[in-house]
Amino acid sequence: MVGKGYRKFIKQKEKRTITKTPLVFAAPIQKKEKNFKFPWLGIKISMVLILLVAAVYYFFFSASFRINEIIVEGNSLVGRDEIVATIQPSGNNIFRFSSPDAEKILLEKFSQIRSLEIYKGIPDALKIIVAEREGRVVWQSGEKFYLIGSEGVVAKEILASEFLELPHIVDKKNLQVRPGERILSPSFVAFVINLNDHFFEAVNIKPSHFEVPETTFDINLYTDAGFFVKLNTMRSSKKQLESVKTIVANYRPDIHEYVDIRIDGWAYYK
């Protein structure tokens, strides 16, 4: 038999055990509700992309900016149709048309063009300003005639009947000439022009044409009076004109073939 004291001990022990053991209550897990957000950022990006694509198409591919009008100014040696046909701008988009490329093509093809500029007129016009190599003298080599500018560059081949008002120089060696080449020095061209412009004023005789016998250091000026003048292009044209004036004034009846004033301080006639 168990004593009362033992039963009391057992009850106290159970009481302590129950007191120390806490009751665990499992609370139900609450799920958070998700708030729906409208995708404004994605829509904004999409709208920007759509507008960008539309702008690119409108400015670079639509008919609104196709080149329809082409203005060419300053040209006389090169025809407008030749210039337009070379770069073929008609129908091209004005923003995609490359002005530097067109300028390069024109300068390479037409030696008579010294420089040019191309301006774009929005929405559909081009303006081409041409600066040509002005014709200053006519150079004859064999049966061919060429227009030469003040810089000594061959502008183009011409007909014998063209530019009759310009000084005419005959190359006795008949060297081959190509448009775009520099065959004369600017000083030589200036020398010939000055003589041609002032010869009649100095001696009252009209110049006919010039001839280059060997090199451009020497040149012969032929006259309507039947004689020619041998000149040195490295000397002053003004001083040589004064010498010719003196010789012709004093010895004109004795001059039948030529007057040679190439050496400074000396003059010969025949």
Disulfide bonds with the S-S distance in Angstrom:
none
